[in-house]
Amino acid sequence: MNPESGNNLVGKYILGGGMVRYGLPVVGEKNFTIQNGSYIEWTGNLMEPILHITAATAVRVSVTEDNQSSRIVNFEVLIRIEDDLRQPRITFDLAAPNDQAIQTQLAAFSAEERTKQAMNLLIYGTYTGPGTVNTGTNANNTLNNFVEKELNQWTRKYLKNTNLTFGIDTYNQIGTDGQEVKRTDYSYQFSKQLFNDKINVKVGGRISSDNDPGTSMEDNLIDDIAIEYMFTKKRNLLMKVFRHTNYESVLEGEVTQTGIGIVWRKSFRKLK
């Protein structure tokens, strides 16, 4: 602290959670969950930090291919906030971590094309990659987004120590008889930190308005669960037990993965 040069700060603040709220035309406000590894860094003036923040929101849509076969794809729309706080640079990106075929397409896209696809998903609920047919619908998106917003605002207000978010997605899908049908999915994501943040529990699931008779509701109600145990106070070494339901490829279809792993995070100023 210097009366002549003002307050200076050198250091890094690592974000362990939080939310980015972004307003979109027509659609309204969307909530993006801040990802691990995001941070704010100071190298001088206290009022001029450098932002390195990445947040994600899940968008679930039906992707129909040229041969009229369709499947549900869980996309991650990413928002990146970088550079100086006074003039931040905000960009969008898109990923499909649970669908290898779509992820390969996205990797071949330019950054501008991924941004375009990300905005199409957020506003219109459609993905228009190569070899796909646009069957998305925006008829009920406005109502769905309003209900989503009210539910999530209620949970933030009354469930302050618990992270619970809801999602409602309406889209068109090609049925088994070749006819286009409307489908609505109601999803949720729940996370809770226990025992002084040493254990983090994440649970997700969905219920569809036209649930497949061959699939029980219990299978969909909890189709994504992960439990993380932190070994260190720095949160850089943890054990993870998980069960994920992913779409691997056209041949593999929907695959449930169950496993256990060790995660170690380390930051390097120089790699030698």
Helices and strands as residue ranges (DSSP letters): E 8-14, E 19-24, E 28-34, E 39-45, E 50-65, E 70-84, E 89-95, H 100-108, H 111-124, E 132-133, H 141-158, E 163-174, E 180-194, E 199-208, H 217-221, E 224-230, E 237-249, E 253-264
